[in-house]
Amino acid sequence: MENASKALIIAGAILLSILIIGLGMMIFNNAKDAMSGANLDAEKVQAINSKYDSYLGTNIKGSNVKTLCNLVRDNNLTADGSDTFAIAINEKTEAADINTLKATFANGKTYTVTATYEGPSKTINTITITENK
């Protein structure tokens, strides 16, 4: 009888230690997810902005400006406000307006393309395109 009671005590101690270890792992994983979630917004913003970074600068060819217009137009058509926001090109955000604007850019010319960033997250809000003289 004494051996059986000791066996039950040992089994209970093992189950209790497994429970404590499992609880510790659950707390650790929740804390890790919370910490990675804090950087997720910055990563999303960086991913959104990086699509446009290669088109910013001086002496951007007209064909690249047209590609940028297509990229912004497609972004604005799918913008839902949660992860993706509409971006204005020369203050225009509608697809038809961007298509009209795109037609004014010539392949043989160069342009200066700048971006305006909005809010604390620094997402691109407006892209301004001016022709180089």
Beta strands, then each sheet from edge to edge (+ up, - down):
strand 1: 57-61
strand 2: 88-89
strand 3: 110-118
strand 4: 123-131
sheet 1: 1+ 3- 4+ 2+
end
